[in-house]
Amino acid sequence: MNYGEEYDKAIVELQHRLGHIFSSPELLREALTHKSYANEQLRDSTACNERKEFLGDAVLDLVTADFLYHNYPQFPEGELSRIRAELVSATALAKVARKLQLGCCLRLGRGEQRSGGNDKDNLLADALEAVFGAIFIDAGWSVACDVLMSLFEVAAKQVAGRKSQDYKTRLQELAQAHYGQAPSYELTDVSGPDHQRHYSVVVCCDGKKLGEGSGSSKKSAQQQAACLALQKFESTS
């Protein structure tokens, strides 16, 4: 690829798609520089995006962890970790990178270009993380958080919602298999003012308490109870 005026135009367009205009555009170019290009063209292996990828990976982990922690209080740590892992997987990141048309902006060595490196999942995912690191360096935590959430919030809600909906279904299937009947959910406590209710729920089956949960709604409390009951099943099976 010609990395002249055409490339500069592509970089400008990418910034608009990201929703962040760099005060130091060179940071973005460095984030899009694969080590093969740094070695071949720049003769400097340290000029690649690997350090920014390291930083961006940490920024992405913290942004997604913070979002999940505050928006899904009914989920235990293990489930939060599983949701985050799905969101930041190479496959998921590559999908986001393709939506941003990041591949056309990657600076690659000749070998990587010939082998289709502009559309490889691992190269796209690594470069996207490097871009996140560059945004953090360029503008700080608040801006980086805003950019990342604009890219990941919808997917985070979809993944979390899908997993949440599965808890009661999975628990019902297990209860039917173990006890021959569906579990029941009992509301045990309601506290707090009208605008900030807190509900506690116990899930039972065949006279046995399987789990208990709490949340800002009956539904979220039931989901947490089902999730914790599933964890008990998994630990004893």
FENGICOR-V968315 format. One record per pair of residues at least 6 apart in sequence whose ideal C-beta (glycine too) atoms are under 6 Angstrom apart, sorted by the first residue. I is the first residue (numbers start at 1). J is the second residue. D is the distance in whole Angstrom. If there is no record, write none. Layout:
BEGIN
I J D
I J D
END
This chain:
BEGIN
10 104 6
10 105 5
14 105 5
15 21 5
17 100 5
19 147 6
19 150 6
20 135 6
20 147 5
22 28 5
22 138 5
23 138 6
24 138 6
27 134 4
27 137 6
27 138 5
28 134 5
31 49 5
31 52 5
31 130 4
31 131 5
31 134 4
32 105 5
32 106 5
32 107 6
32 127 6
33 48 5
33 49 5
33 107 5
34 108 5
35 48 4
36 108 6
36 109 3
36 112 5
37 107 4
37 108 5
37 109 5
38 44 6
38 45 6
38 47 4
38 48 4
39 45 6
40 109 4
49 130 4
52 130 4
52 133 4
52 134 5
53 126 5
53 129 5
53 130 4
55 133 4
56 129 4
56 130 5
56 132 3
56 133 3
57 129 5
59 132 5
59 136 5
59 144 6
60 88 6
60 132 5
63 145 5
63 148 5
64 84 5
64 87 5
65 84 6
67 156 6
68 80 5
68 83 6
72 160 6
74 215 5
74 220 4
74 223 5
74 224 4
83 159 5
83 160 5
86 159 5
87 156 6
90 121 5
90 122 6
90 125 4
93 125 4
93 128 5
94 121 4
94 124 4
94 125 5
96 151 6
97 124 4
97 128 4
102 124 6
103 118 4
103 119 5
106 118 5
106 127 6
108 117 5
117 123 5
135 144 5
135 147 6
136 144 4
164 223 5
167 223 5
167 226 4
167 227 5
168 226 5
170 230 6
171 183 6
171 226 4
171 229 5
171 230 6
172 182 5
174 233 5
175 182 6
175 183 5
175 205 5
179 205 5
179 206 4
183 203 5
183 205 4
184 204 6
185 201 5
185 203 5
185 222 5
186 202 5
187 201 6
188 200 5
188 202 5
189 200 4
190 199 6
191 198 5
192 198 5
199 215 6
199 218 5
199 221 4
200 214 5
201 213 5
201 221 4
201 222 5
201 225 5
202 209 6
202 212 5
203 210 5
203 211 5
203 225 4
203 226 6
203 229 5
210 229 4
211 225 5
211 228 4
211 229 3
212 225 5
213 221 5
213 224 3
213 225 3
214 221 5
215 221 4
215 224 6
END
